[in-house]
Structures are given as C-alpha cells and as structure tokens.
Amino acid sequence: MCPVIKQQRKLHKCKVKPFTRDFINISQSFLSLNSIDEMPHMQMKDLKENYVVSREPLKGSMNHKKSPQMIIKSGERFEDGKKSSGRRNGRRRGRGYKVDRLQDGKLEPSTGSTPCKSLIFHKRPGFGQLGTKCIVKANHFLAEIPGSDLSHYRVEINPEVASRKLDKAIMTELVKLYRNSDLGMKLPVYDGRKNLYTAGSLPFTSKVFTVILTEEDEETDNVRKREFKVTIKFVAIASMAQLRNLLSGKQVDTPQGALNIIDTVLRELPAQRYLSVGRFLYSPNIKKPQALSGGVESWRGFYQSIRPTQMGLSLNIDMSTIAFIEPLPVIDFVAQILGKDVYSMPMSDADRVKVKKALRGVKVEVTHRGNVRRKYRVSGLTTQPTRELIFPLDEHMNMKSVVEYFQEMYGYTIRYAHLPCLQVGNEKKVNYLPMEACKIVEGQRYTKGLNEKQITSLLKVSCQRPHEQELDILQAIQQNDYDHDPYAKEFGINISSKLASIEARVLPAPWLKYSDTGKEKEYLPQVGQWNMMNKKLINGSTVRYWACINFSRSVQESTAHGFCQELVQMCQISGMEFDRDPVIPIYSARPDQVKKALKYVYHAAANKLEGKELELLIAILPDNNGSLYGDLKRICETDLGLISQCCLTKHVFKISRQYLANLSLKINVKMGGRNTVLLDALSWRIPLVSDIPTIIFGADVTHPESGEDCSPSIAAVVASQDWPEVTKYAGLVCAQPHRQELIQDLFKTWQDPQRGPVAGGMIRELLLAFKKATGQKPLRIIFYRDGVSEGQFYQILLYELDAIRKACASLEPSYQPPVTFIVVQKRHHTRLFANNHNDRSSTDKSGNILPGTVVDSKICHPTEFDFYLCSHAGIQGTSRPAHYHVLWDENNFTADEIQSLTNNLCYTYARCTRSVSVVPPAYYAHLAAYRARFYIEPEASENGKARCTCTTNGSSIRPLPALKEKVKNVMFYC
C-alpha cells in the first residue's frame, strides 16, 4: 500500500470554449483517477463539471494505491501487488502536484481579464545557479510603454473591400484629410482589418467619414474615383494596467490585446517603408538583392515582435532572407527559367507549359508606352507564336494581327515574333502582350518551391557569422529610427538602441560512458563534440544475418562488395558483433522494381536461413533517387518488418572513415544497441530520473508543405525504454486531420463487440512497452513536446495532459505518475551573441556562444518557467538556442535540475558524436514523423492524379500502415 499524496486546493472557475471537434473532455479519470468509466471523445461544450487544481508541492511519496480494475487491450495490463524494484538514492522520494475533483461546486473568483482556465502554467521555481557565469547579448531591445491608457475604435468601410492593402489606403487618406479637424490632431494606427487605436480619445464616440480614392482600372485606360463611407465607433478603453502588472512579476493572464496595440504602433511606419510578409518586413534597400538563378533573387528583411519579459517589454528583432521574383524583362526571365536561348529559337510545347506555370499570377508592367507603365497580372500564355496571333478589332469582327496593332498603335516593332504572347486580364476580355514589351513588377514574393541550386544559393546568402548578424540587427534598429517614429512618439513608446545584456551560465558537459573493452571507458566531451577514436559502443548489437541490395547502375558488384566489407569492419571496430558475409550474394535491381526486389531478397534469405529471419538490409541508392528511398522504407518497416540502412552512391565510391563511423552508430541503435550512456545515469545520480523508474517522452507533429491542401498531418511519439539509462527510444506514428496540431491518438477508446470497452493509443502502448522492457512501470513521466506555438500552449496542455492521465488510468485506475510537460521551440527569433566576439575563450570555432549556455533571466517570461539553452556547438551561421517552456510540473524540478537534465540528454543523440540543438526525444519524434510521411500511399484517381486522403472537413483520415513489431521497438527512424 502506498501513502496518499497530500494536497492543498486552489480553486478556479472554468469556462472554456471548444477548440477542436474531437476534444476529449476532462473526465473523472483525469482528475481523481478512481474510476474506470468509459471515456469517449466529447466536445468541450459538454464540460459541465468544476474542478480544482492543487499547486502546492507534495510532501508524500510518489507511490499510489493499486486496484485490479482496468480497461484492457489484448490482455495487456500492469501487474498488481508487486512493489517496484526501482532503486532510490535517498535524496528525496518524490515531489509533485495532484489534480482533484471539486466536490462542493463552489468556486473562487479568478484574476485576470479572461475566465480562469482549469490549468495554470507552472510558475518559475527560481533561477538556475549551476555552471560558469558569463555575459551574453540578445537581440531584444527594451521598450518603454505609455503610462496612460489607450482607446480602441471599430472601423467599418462601405462598400466592403477584400484587399487589406486597399483598406490601409482608405484609412491613410482619411487620416490625411481629417487629422487636423475631426480627429482632434490625433495620429491613430490602423491594423488593416477592423481596429483603430489612439493615444487618448477622439472627440466623438461615433462618426461617419467620406473618403474618395483615385485608382487606375486595369481593364481600361480610365482613371476612376471611388467613394467610401468609413464609420469609426468607440469600443473600449484599452487598459495598460494588466500589462504593467505582468511586467512587474504578478501572475496574471498575458494581456494579448495590449501587446497587439503596441505591436501595431511599432509596425505602422516600417510597413509603409517595407513590404510586409506576416511578421516580417523586406526591402531591396536593406541589402542588395542576390540572384539565386531561375529568375529568383534574395531580399533581406527583418522580423519584429513585442514580447513581455523580465526586464520589461522587449522588442525582438531578427534578420531574415527570402526569395522574390527578380524584376527582369519577361523575355530575360523566360530565358533563365528554361536555361537556354529563347531570343532566336521557338519554344516547344513542354517549354511553354513550364513558362506558363512560372508566370501565372505574376504582375508585369508594359515598357512600350514611354512613361505609361500600366500593370497587369498574367493569366496564361498563348498557344500560338505572336506572329500568328490575330484578334477582333471591333464589333464587326474586323481582324488585325498583334504585330500590326503594336506597329500602328504604338510605333513598336515586335522583334521576337516567334515567341508566344502573355495573356493578361480576365476571361471576358483577354489582352495579348508580347513578352519583350513587359517587365516583371518589383516586390513579388516567390511562393513556389525552390530547386536545390536555389536553396543552396539562398542558404549561402543568408548564412551569417554571429558578429555579422549582430551588426545587421543593430543596423535594422538604426534604419527604423524609432526615436523619430511619429507613431511611437504619439503613443509614448521608446525603444532602446542597445542589445539586451544578460547574465548567462555555461553548463558543464556530462561524462559519457563507453564500453569497458575500449581504451577510453569514460569521456568528457570538449566544446560539444568528440569522436569514436579509442572508444567502443557501450552496448554493441549483434548482426548475424544481413543482405545488400544495389539500386545504383553506376556501382559495380565488386565496388558494392568492397564497401560492405569496409562497413562491416567499422561496425566490428566500434564494438558490434557483425558477420562478415551476407546471407545471399549482393543483389542488383532497378529502382522502379523496388517492391519486387525487396521481397525477392527477403524471401531468398529466409529460404537460405531455414526459419531464421533476415535482420538487416543494406541498400545502395542512386544520389538522385526520387521516391525510391521512401518506398524502400515503407515496404521494409510496414510490410516486411525489416531494418534497413540506405547509402548513397557518392559515399560508396568515396569511402570515408567518418561516414562509416556514423553509419555504425545508426546501425547499432536500429538493431537495438546503445552507443553511449550518461555516466550519471549508471551511477544513479540524475536528479528526478534515477530515484524511481522514469519514462521520457518526445512528441511532434509534422504538417504537409504549403500547397498540399488535404494531405494529413503526421504525429509521432517516442518514449525511453530503458531505465536508468534513458537512451533507447521506441516510436509510434499516426496520421491525423490536415494541419491538426493536437495529437489525436495519444489515448483512445472504442467498443469491441466481444470485450466491451477497449483502450489504446500511443501513450498507453509505450507505457506497456516500458514495463515489458524494464520489468517496472514508470513512476514519473517527463514529456517533451515539440512544434507548438505560444498561442497553442493552453490547448495542447489541456488536451494532451488529459490524454496522458487517461492512458495511465486505463492501465490501473489509481495509477497516476506525476507529469512534467515541457514545450520545445526552435522556430523562435531570439539569438544570443558573445559579449566580446574577439574573446576566443567565450566562443566556439564558429564564433557562436559555447554549448551549454543557458539563459533564464531578463529576456525570459516574467512569471512562467522558461529558459533558452544553446546545447550545441555551431557549425556555420548563427546558432539558434532552443526555447524550453515548462508548462506543467508535478515533479517540482528546480531550474538547475531541468536545465541540466535537458542539456545532458543532448549529448546522448544516437546519430552523431556531437551534442545536438534540441533534446533527443523531441528530435527523435521529429525524425519519426518525417519518416512516416513516406508511409502515405496516395490513391490514384481516374485522371491519374493523387486523390486526397481526407474529406473536405478533414474528418476521415486513412490510417497509416502499422509498423511491424520488430521495427517499432527499436530506433528505426535514425
């Protein structure tokens, strides 16, 4: 029997709106975990019960009462009545929170501007002290906010316009006309939608204004005037009090409305100077555009966002580079697209299709009319060359050729009449424009996919050393000149021109344990990297039965055999037991026969082995292999249950010992071995991991590329399967609705006709796998969740923590291990720089801050538990630290404990001998999700195109083929 966890209740009133169709309702199992009622998926609107959340540290043990009742799946359950044999170090038995159900229904009033949530993000427990202290700079600039409140007005424009650009033009004209009169000298800011903000009040509560805009009609040469009626109506006073409370360290909800106003004010002037793309602003004047080939060039720009931090309100500025269409004469653009001479040679049908695809939707301006530079949007390309084109001149169908018309009307002689014309305008009135008489309008973002050459060029242009990046950020601040920004002045906002200076700490690297059979049994990495010289894998796997299949025409059998022998030798040197000869001779096959070839090799090996199974397949692929890699992985992992290792032709010809060593690391973990282990793990010294059986999860969701409107999103969850080592991670994947971020299959129940209610899901399956692998059930859960934006924190935590609770309760009703839920973010814009770039002792070889640098003050959240950790050594460019946000912590980690654990885990990544930038479980989940995208087989429709795998509302998702048992319990995704 286990002591009952003590608690102190803190009451909250909860009124939550639905945010997903299939939200699993907070149920009794989540909150008291004392029943095994069926837990169906329910909508949030059905939530009618009130709960309390205890936030006091627990003083009792982590163990819980056990009950024989459970929901079962295929007879799987946690054993009852056996005490865990997990070793405890005596330091402490456990700490945490308990979530209980409110019995009396009484609620305390909540604080903040929004109804209280049933979960409150974990408060910072203090600041870290571990490590060597140092000073770093961050791309955050202190912002002083107005002392007085601001006014919020609603804007209605009639007739309504669909263009945000036109909305802005109307309001700009209104301010120009009425500022000195009806607006009472106020300079308002407008967000381009429905909201207008002013410093102080306007001299009216509601007023209608008339605005006349002059614009040129693209269909005719006429200039027309349009009249708009604009109603400005007072909505509310926008109070700055809650924002000031947050910045002073009081635990209140983040006042997003106030932050949005300040963000709008600071974007107003830059948005007039630069081209806005989301939160980014670009201009060809920031830095000279660089050609990327194929009619595409790079534009430099910057990201700008206001953030609440411990030092006050902070303006985060970061540099960015993206692709724009080069403003070339259209004929030159076409020559670049096709990569050949178009000035004298006619276009083929294939060329015409390619050019039409590249130009459709692009804006061009005419160049044959002197100063008249009318603009058009390209809708297509003519099938005939210009010299053959004729069109009706009038209603009487008098025909004239395009060549004659341009000569007679404009005195323009068409030189390249062998080329097709651009079609511009709408379907009712199609206009023909010769390519040579048009130029691409500047400032159009390139939204199509870049090819490899363009990607390489863009990376080369955008990759900057830290001191260069820092100088560019400071230059952006100077160019924006916030001191003389009339809008910032109007609203009383001041922006510092200096980078934030922060006290950071460099955490020590962990000692790594290798096999006792090697010369170096233990090793302390230096500056985030090391190698396998004089070391052997701590747990080398055994490969007795393997085969090789060669899909590359350029690789002869003797070359393939020599490569395989070198690889086998490297695996043996690394500490693996690896049979020298393959089961069958190396088999050569065509890439388009992948399924047939794989099945042949698999069955030929099985026949030779007489009942034993092939363990590993080495596959040699062409360097450009199209869908071959994905097809091979799908067939091996979901059909044959076969572990595979792919090698590109270029590596087979140029055998590098470093490459072979990296392959041996990957093969070892795929075959169930371990490469290295934290020495502290083996000596039971990792706080809140070594004391009781602990499972570490990683989870991520990858979404389809833009343009894929109905492909499913892929969710992946991995979990450690060894304790106390926490190095091996089994993984599971599932498909879910398009762009759905909540992981749907963490826990699920269904009604079985024979067995009744049955529970399943990824969390439950991985908990059972941990029990099977270690002989113990996890008594602590640490959950690293990747890929979540700040706006999704609450939804993700509420939904996924609930799923974790339900999965645990389904195994044993009183089973409630404490959970720590941490969001990992890499797609943020905070950069950390060395205080002195010339001090080589404070930087790595690339000029970046040292691996292990952690920041949890000044630029971090005023009250919540977050930190920035740069756990890796830079290679090129400016390193991006990972941002960790501890949303929920029932284990009561101190800052030092969670920061040190996270940093140390980064040294256990299986695929290389470097510390990595993101904690490995999150990294592995990302790899698994990316791998699973290859498992989607698009269904062919009648016209031969891929058919969507979901319905229009995303409700019907074709499940991924199941991973074979032999695959899912090892690190197949590495």
N, C-alpha and C positions, 0 to 999 in steps of 0.2 A: 504494500500500500504506500501511496505517496502523499506527502503533505499537500494541503490545498494552497494554491497560490493566493497570497494576500492581495488586497486591492484597496484603492481609495477612489471613490467615484467623483467624476467631474461631469456635470450634466450639460447636455446641449440639446437645443431644439433643432430638428432637422426637417427641412422642406426642400426636396431635391427634384429637379425636373428630369424627365427621361433624356438619355443621350444616345441610346442605341436600341435598336429593335429587339435584340436578343439579350438584353441585360439580365444577368442572374440576380434576382432580388436578394438583398441582405436577409439571410434566413437565420433561424434559431441555431443552426449548426455553426454559423459564423460567430455568433455572439456568445452562446453558452456551451455549445458543443456537448449537449447532454441528451440529444435525441438522434435517431437515425431516420427521421421522416424523409420521404422522397423529396428531392429538391429540384423542381422543374425550373426551366428558364422562364422568367417573368419580366414584365416591363416595370420600370421604375415607378410608373404612376400607380402601381398596385401597392407601393410601400405605405403601410398604414400603422406600423408599429414604431414605437420610440425606444431609443437605446441610449445607454451611457457608455462613455469611453474612459477607462481609467488611464491616467497619465503618470501615476506615481511609480517609482521603481519598486520592484518586488523584493521582498526580503526572504522569501522562502525558496524551496528547491524547485528545479525545473521539472521534476517528475510529476506524473498525473495518475489519477485512478484509471484503472483499466476495466473495460467491460467486454463481455464476449459478443455483444450485438454489433453487427456491421452490415453494410451493403457489400456484396461480394461480386467479383468478376472472375469467372472460371475457377472458383475455389481459392482465389488469392486473398490472403489476409495477413495481418501482423499477428505473430504468435502471442498468446496471452499467458500471464502468470510467470514469465521469465524476466528476471531483473537484468537490465542491460549491463554488459560487462565492460562498458566504456570506461577507460581509465580517467581518473580525475586527479588534477595536480594539487588539489587542496587550496588553491588560491581563492576560489570562490565557487559556489555551487551553481550559481545561475542568477541572472537578473532579467527582468522583463516587465511587460505590462500585461494586463488581462483585459479583455473586452467582454463586458457583461450586458445582459438584457435588463432594461429598466422595468421594474416590477410595478411601480405605482403610477406610472404615466405622467408624473409631474416633471416639468422642465424648467430649468433656469433660463433666463433671457440670455441671448448671445450678444457678443460685442461685434463691432464692425458694421459695414454698410450692407452686407448681404446676409441672408439667413444662414445660420451656422451649419456647418457640414458635420456629418456623423463621424468623420475622421479629421483630425487636425495634424498638419505636417509637424514632424518632430522638431523640437526646439534645440538649438545648438547647446551641447552639454558643456561647452568650454572650448578653449583653444589648445591646439597641439603645442607641445614643448620639445618633442623628440627631434633630433637632427642638428646639423650645423647651421646656425643663423647666418643669413645673408640679406642683402638688399637687392630687389629686382624692380624693374619698371613695367607698368602695364599700360595698354592703350585705352585707358579710362581717363576722362577729364572731368574734374569736379564742376558741377553745375549748381549755382545758387538760384533758388526758386523764389517766386514772388511771395511777399508776406500776406498780401490781401487775396481774397477770393476772386474767382473769375466768373464770367457769365456765359451761359450756354443758350444758343438760339437754334431753332429749327428752320431749315431753308426748303421752300417748295418752289420749283420752277415750272411754269406753264407756258407753252406746251412742254411736256416732259421730253428730255433728250437722253439718248442711250450712251452718249460719249461723255466720259469723265473729263476729258480734255475740254470739251465744249462747255460743260458745267463750270469748270475753272475759269474759262474765258469770259463767261457771262458774269461771274462774281467779281472778276478783276475789273471789268468795265463798270460794274455797279459801284465798287469802292472808289474808282477814279471819278465817277460822276457825282457821287453823293457824300463823300467823306467829309468835306468841309461844311456840309449843310445838315442833311437829315441824320447822318451818322454821328454827329456831335464831335467831329475831329478824331473819332476812334479809328484805329487801324486794325480791323478784325483779321482773323485767319479762318480759312475755309478748308474742310477736309476732302472736298471733291465729291461728297455724297449728299448728306442731309444736315450736316452740323457746321455751325459757325460759332466762333468763340471770340470774346472781347475781354480786355482788361478793364473792369468796371462795367457799368450798364450803359446801354444805348438809351437815347431819350424817348423811347417808345417801348411798348410791350408787343405790339404787332403792327406791321406796316407793309403795304404793297408798293413795289417799285417797278418802273418800266425801264427796260434795257433794250436798246436796238443794236444788233450786231451786223456788221457788213462782212459778207463772205462770198467767195467765188464759187460758182456752180461748176462741178467737174463735167457735167454733161453738156453744158453750153458755155459760150464765152461771156455770158452775162454775169454782172456783179449784182447780187441781191441782198436786200436788207431784211432781217428777221427780227420780229418784236417778241420779247419775252416778258411775262409778268412774274416777278420774284417776290414771294411772301417771306418775310423774316419775322419769326414769332418767338418770344421769350419762352424758354423751357424751365431753366432752374439756375440757381447759383451753384457753380462748381467749387466745392469747398476744398481747400488745400490742407485742412486740419488733419485729416486721416493720414495723408502722405507724410506730413511732418511728424505725426505720432510714430509711423512706421520707421522713419529715418532716425528717430530718437531711441529706437530699440524696443518699443512697445509691440506686443504680439497682437496685431490687427490684420485683417484681410488686406491684401495688396490692393490699393485704390487704382484699378486699371484705368478708370475714366480720367483721373487727374493726370496720370502718366501719358495717356493718349493726347491730351490737350498740349502738354509741354512738347511732346514729340512732334505734333502738328505745327506748333510755332517754330521749332528749330528746323523743320524741313521746308518751310514756306519759301524762303529765299533761295536755298540750294536747288529746290525743284524748279524754280524759274530759270536758273542758270544752266542746269544739267538735265540730262534725260533720266527720268525715274524708271526703275525696274524693280518693283516690290520695295524693299527697304534699301535698295542700292541706288546710287546716283552715278552716272557715267558721262564722260565728255572726252572728245578728241584733244582737248586742250590741257588735260591733266598730265598726259604724257603722249608723245607722238605715237599714233597707231602703227602697229607692226603687221605686215602681210603674213597670213597663215597659209597661203595657197588656195586655189579653187575659188577666188573671188571673195574670200573671207579675211577679215582683219581683226586684230585685238584692240579693244578700248579699255583704258584704265578707269577705274572708278573707286568709290568707297561705300562702305556700309555705315549707317548711322542709327543708333538706337539709344534711348534713355533708359537707365536702369536704377532701381533703388539699391544702394549698397551701404556698408557700414560707415563709409566715410561721408555719406550723404548721397544726393542724387548724382549719378555719373553718366556722362555721355561717352558711349563706346564707339570708337571709330576704327574701322579696319579696311585695308585695301583689298581690291577685287579686280579681276580681269576676266572679261567675257568676249565672245565673238560677235562681231557685227558684219553686215554685208558691206563690202568695200564699195564706195561711191564712184564706180567706174562707168565709162561709157558702156552701154549694154553690150555692144559688139565685143569689147575687150573682156567683159565679164564672161560672155559665152565662150570665148577662146580659152579662158582659164578653166572653166567648167569642163570643157571637152579635152583640154590639154593638147590642142592641135590647131593648125592654121584653118581659120574659117573665112579669111578675107578673100580667098580665091577658090576654095573648094566648097561644093554644095554639101548640105547636111544629109546624112542618112536618116531613115525613119527612127532608128534607135537613138541617134543623136538628138533628134527633135523631141522625142519623149523625155530624154534626160534634161534638156534645156527647159522644156515646158514645166517639168516638176520643180526645177530650181527657181524659176521666175514667177510662178503662180503666186499671187498675193503680194508681190513686191511692188513698191511705189517707184515710179520713174517720172522724170521731168523731160519735156521736149527741149531740144537745143537748136532747132532750125528756125526759130522765130525771134532771134535777137534777144532783147530784154524780157520778152514774154516767156516765162518759164512755167507753163501750166503743168500740173501734176496729175498723174493717172495711176490707177492700180491695175497691174497686169492680170488678165483673166485667162489668157491662153496664148496659143501660138497657131498661126495659120498652117494648114497642111501643104499649101502651095507656096512656091517662092514668090517674092514681091513682084517680079516682072510679069507673072501670070495673073495677078490679082486685079479684078475689076469690081466696081460697086455701083449701085444706082445713085445717080447724081440728084435726082428729083423724083416727084411722084409719078412722072410719066415714064419712069424706068429707063431714062437715058443713061447709058453706062459709060463709065470712064475708068481708065486704069489708074492704079495708085501712083505709078511712075509719072504719068501725065499730070495728075492732080497736083502733086507736090511741085512739079516744074512750073505749072501755070499759076497756082495759088500763092506759092511762097518763093518762087525762083530757085528752088532747091533741087539739085540733080542727085538722084539716088545712085550711089557708086556700087553698092553691094546688093544688086537686084536678085542675085542667086539665093539670098537668104530669105527665110520666112519673115513675115511681119509679126509684131506683137499685137495681140487683141486686147483692147482696153475698154473700160466702160461696162455697162450691164448687157444682159441678153437681148433686151428690146432694141438697143442701139449700139451695135458693135462698131468700134472705131479701129482702123488699121494704122499702126505706126511703124515705120521702118526702124529696125534695130539701131542703125547708125545715127538716127535723129533723136535718140533717147539716152539719158544718163540716169543711173540709179540715185535716188534721193538719199542723202546722208542721214545717218542716225537710225537705221533699221536693224534691230537685233536679229541675229541669225538663230533661228529656233529649230532648224533641222539637225540631225545628228552629224557630228564631226567625224571625218575619217581618221585613220591612225596618224597620218602625216600631220594633219591639222592639230590633233590632240597633242602630239609631241611638240609642235611649234608653240602651241598655247602654253604648255607647261614650262617650256624654256623661257618664254617671255614673262610669265607670272611668278616664276621661282626666284625669290629674292633672299639674300642673306639677311640675318636679323638686323644688322645696323642699317642696311638699305631700306628694309621695311619700316623701321622706326623713323627714318628721315622722311619717307613718303607720307607717313601718318601725320607727322608734325607739319609737313608742307600742306596737307589737306586742311588741317586746322587753321593755318595761316591764310590759305586761299578763301576759306569760308568766312573768315574775319567776323566772328560773332560779336566782337566789340562794337562794330559799326552796322550790325544787322538791325534794321529798323523794327522788325517784328519782335526780336529778342528784347530790344530796348523798350518797346511798347508794353511788353508783358513782364518787365523787370527780371529777365533771366540773364545771368552772367556765366560765361564758360571760361574756365581756366585754359591757358595755352600750354600747360606743362603736363607731361605724362605723370600718372599717379606713381608715387614711390612707395613701395610696400616692403615690410619685413617678411621674408620667406625663410624656409628651412630646407636644407638638403638632407633627406632621409638616408640612412646608411643602407647599402646594398645587403641583401641576405646571403649567408653562406649556403652554397649548394652542395648536395651530397651526390657523389657518383659511386660507381661500384668499387668495392674493396680490391678487386683484381687489377685495377688500373694503377698507374704511378701516382696520379693525383686523385685521392679519395674524396677530398673536400676542396671546394674552391670559392674564393671571394671575388666576384666579378668587379672589374675596374671600368668605370665610366660607361656602364650599361651594356658591355659586350665582352665576349670571351670566345674560345674555340674548344674543339674536342681533342686537341693535342694532349697526349698522356692521360686521357680520361676514357672510361668505359661507361656505357649506359648502366644505370643503376639496376634496371630490370630488363635485360635483353630478351626479346621474344624469340620464338623458335619457328623457322620456316623450313619445313621438310619437303613440301610438295608445291612446286611453283612451275609456271609456264610463261612463255613470252610470245606475244603476237606482234607482228610488224606490219603497220599500215602505211609505211613510207616507201615509195618506189625507189627513192634515191639511196636507201640504206640496204646494202648487200647483206646476205645472211652472215657472212664472216664478220662484218662490222658489228652487226647486232649481237653476235655471239661474244665478241671481244668486249663490248660494252657491258653485257650482262655479267661476264666474269669479273670485270673491274668492280661492278656494283656489289656483287656477292662478296668479294674480298673486303670491300669497305664496310659492309654490314658485319662481317666477321670481326674485323679490327675494332669496330665500335662496341662489340660485346654481344652480338646476336649469334644464335646458332642457325646457320643458313646452309642448306645442302648445296653443293657446288653445281650440280647438273639439274636442268629442268626435267620434269616428268616426261615430256614429249619434245621432239625437236622444235626449234623456233619456227613458228607458222607465219607465213606471209599472206596478207589478204588485202583486198581493195577496200578503201574507206566506205564505198557505197554498199558493201556487203557486211557491215559491222555485226548485225544480229546473227547472221548465218555463221560468220567466222567465230564469234564468241561461243556460240552453242557447240560448234564443232570442237573447239579446243577444250571446252568444259567437259563434254561427254567423252572425248578421246582420252583425256586424263583420267576420268572416272573409270573407264574400261581398263586402263593400264593399272590403276591403283586397286582394282577389285574391292570396291566397297568403301575405301577411304576417299576423302574429298580433296579437291584442289584447294590450296589455302591462299595463294597469291598469284595475281596475273600482272606481269609487266607488259605495258603496251607502248610501242614506239609510234608516235603520231607525226604527220607532216607539220611543219611550222604553221602553215595556214590550213587549218583542218575543218573550218566551218562548224557543222553540227556534230562532227564525229566525237569530240570529247564528251559532250552532253549525252549523246546516245549511248556511248560506252558506259558512262557512269550509271545511267538509268537502268540499263539492262543488267549490269553487274550487281547493283545494290537492291533492286526491287524485283528482279526476275530470277537471277542465278544465285544470289546470296554470296557473292564473290568479292573479296577485297582486291582493288586494283591500284597500280601506280603507273601514271602516264609520264612519258618522257618525250620531249620534242626532239626532232631530228638534229637541230643545230647543236644540242647538248650531247647527242650520241657521237657526232663527228668530232666535236671539241671536248674531249673528256677532261673535266676539271675536278680535282680532288675536293674542292669546296662544294661543288654541285653534288658530287657523290655523297659527301658527308651529310648534306642537307637532306638528300633522298633517304639516307639510312635513318635519320631522325623521324621522318614521316612514316616510313615503312614500319618502324618499331612500334609506334603508337597505334597505327592501324591494325597491327597484329596483336595488340593487347599488352604491349610492354610499357615501361616508363622510361623516359630519358634521364630526368633528374628529379630530385625532390628537395624541398627546403629542409635544411639541417634541423631547424627549429621544430619542424613537423615531426621528425623522427625522434626528437628528444622531448616531445610533448610540451613545447614551450610557446606555442602560438596562443595568445590570449583569446578566449571565447571561441576557440576552434578545437584545441587539444583537450580541453577538460571533459567534454562529453561528445558523443557522436554527432558530427555536424555535417550537413549537406550544403553545398554551394551550387546555386542555380545560376544560369545565364539565359537570358531570353531576348529575342529580337524579332522584328517583323520587317521584311523587305517588300517594297511595293513595285509594281510594274513601272517601266520607263514612261515618261510623258508621251502621250500619243496613243498608248495602249489603253483604250477606254474600258475594256471589260475583262482583262486578264486578272486572275485572282492575286491577292497578296499572299505571301508565304510567311508563316510563323514558325519559329524554331525555338526549342527549349533544350538546353543541355544541363546535366547535373553530375556532380562529382560522384564517383562510385568506389572511392577508396578513402578510408579514414584510419589514421590521422593524416595521410599524405596529401589528400585533396589535389590530385594531379590528373587522374583519369576521368574523362567526362563522356558519358553516353549521351546520345542526342536523338530527339524526335522532331518531326516536321509535320505541318499540316497546311492545307490551303484554306483560305477564308475569303469573305467578300472583298471586292476591289477596294483598295485603299482603306481597309478597316484596320485601325491600329490596335484595338483591344484584342487580345489573344483569345479566340473563341473556345478553343479546345483544351484549355488548362484543366477544366473539370467538366464532365458531362454525365448525364444520367439518361437512361432510356428504359422502356418497359419491355421485358422479354416475356413472350407468351408462356414459357415454361417456368422460368425462375423468378418472374416478377421484376421489381425494380433493380436495375444493374447500374453500377457506377464505373466510370472510366475517365479517360483524359490523360494528358501528358504528365501533369504533376503526380498523379496517383501512380502511374506506371513507373516513373523514375524513382519514386519513394520505395516502391516494391523492389525495383532493381537494386537500389542501395542496400536494402535489407538482405537480398539474396547474395550480393557480392561481399558484404561485410559481416553478415550474421547479426546485425544490430539495426534497430530502427533509429532514424535521425531524431535527436532530441533538441536540435537547433537548426533553423533554416536561415540562410543568407541568400538573398535574391537580387542579383544584378540585372537590371532591365535597361536595355539599350534602345536608342532610337525614339525617345519620347520628347516632344517639345514641351516647354513650360506651360502652355495653355492646356495641355492634356494631363498634367500631373494628377489632378484630383480624380478624373475619370478612370485613369489607368490604375491608380492605387485602390480606389473603391472596388472596382470590378475584379482586379487580379488578386488582391489580398483576400477577397471573398472566395475566389476560386481555390486559392491555396488552403484556406480554412476548411472548405467543403471536402477537398481531396483528402485532407488529414482525417476529418471526421468519418469519412466513408470507410477508412481502414480500421478505425477503432473510435467509437463515439467520444470518449474522453481524451483522445489523442490530440493535443494542442501544443505542438512545439512552438516556442517563441520565434517570431519572424522579424528579420531586418530587411527592409525593402529599399534598394538604392538605385536611383536612375543614373545612367551613364550617358553623358552627352559629348559628342565630338564636333557636331555641327553648330558650334557657337563662334563668337568673334573676339574672344579675349586672347590676347597674345602677351607673353611675358618675355622681357628682354633683360639681359645682364645690365647691371648698373654701370659697369665700365667695360665696353667691348674690347678694350686693349688689355684687360687683365685676363690672361690665359688660364689662370687658376680658377676662374669663376665661370668658364665656358668649356664646352666640348670642342672637338676638332672642327665642327661645322659653324662654330660661333654662337651656338644656342646655349641656353641655360643648362646646367648639369642635370642628368637623370636623377630622379628622386626629389626634385624641387617641388615643394608643396606650399600653397597659399590658402589660408582660411580666414584671413582678416581683410579689412579695408575695402576690397572690391567684391567681397562675398556678401550674401544676403544679410540684412540687418538682424534677423532673428532665427531664420531656419538653418539647418545643419547641412552646409555645402562646403566644398573645397575644390581647388584646382590642383591637379597633380600632373606634372610632366615626368612620366616614369621612364621615358625612352631617351636615347641619345639621338641627336639629329643626324640626318644623312646629307640632305641638301634642302635649301629653303629655310623657312622659319618654322620651328616646331609649334604644334598646336597642343596645349595641355588638355587633358581630359577633365571634364567638369562632373564631379560626383555630387549628387544631391540625396541625402539620406531622408527619405520621406517618412519612414516608419521604422521604429527601432524598439522592439520589445526585449532586446538583449542588452540594452544600455551600454553600447560601445562608447568608450571615451574617444575624443578626437584622435589621440595618438594611436589607439588600438585599430580603428577602422582605416586610418590613413596608412599605417604601417602594414596591415594585412593586405590592403589593396596594392600597395607598392611592391610588396614581396611576391604576391601572386604573379605580377607582371614578369617576373624572372623565370616562371615555370612554363611559359608558352612553348609548345612542343615542336614547332616547325623551324625554329632557328635558335642560335645561341646569342640572343640579344634580349634585353628587356623590351617589352612592347608598350605601345602608347595607350592601350585600353586593356583593362583587366581581362585575363584569358577567358573566363566563362562567357563574358559578353562577346568577345572576339569569336569564340568557337560557335556561338549561336548565330552570329552573322554569317560565318562560313557555311554552316549547315543550311541556313535559309537560302543562301545563294546557290548552294548545290541543288537544293530541292526544286529550284526553278527549272532545272533540266528534266525533272520528272514529269512535267506537264506535257502531255502529248496533245497538240491542237487537233480538234476533229476537222476533217476536211469537208467543206460544203460542196454543193453541186458545181459551183463555178471554180472550184479548186483552191479558194482562199480559206484561210483558217477561220473557224467558227468560234464565237465567244464561248467561254466555259461557264458563263453565268447568265442569269436572266437580267432584264433591264434594271430591276431593283436590287440586283446582287444577292438575291435570297437563295438561289440554287447554285451551289458550287460543287463541281465534280471533285471528289476526294482524290488526293494523291495516291498512287500505288503504295502499298505498305512496304516499309523496309523489312528485309529478311532478318530473322532473329540473330543470325551470325554477324550481321552488319551493325545493327543499331546499338549493340552493347560495347562497341569499340569506337575509336575516334576516326570513323570512315571519312569525315569531312576534311581532314587535314591534308 
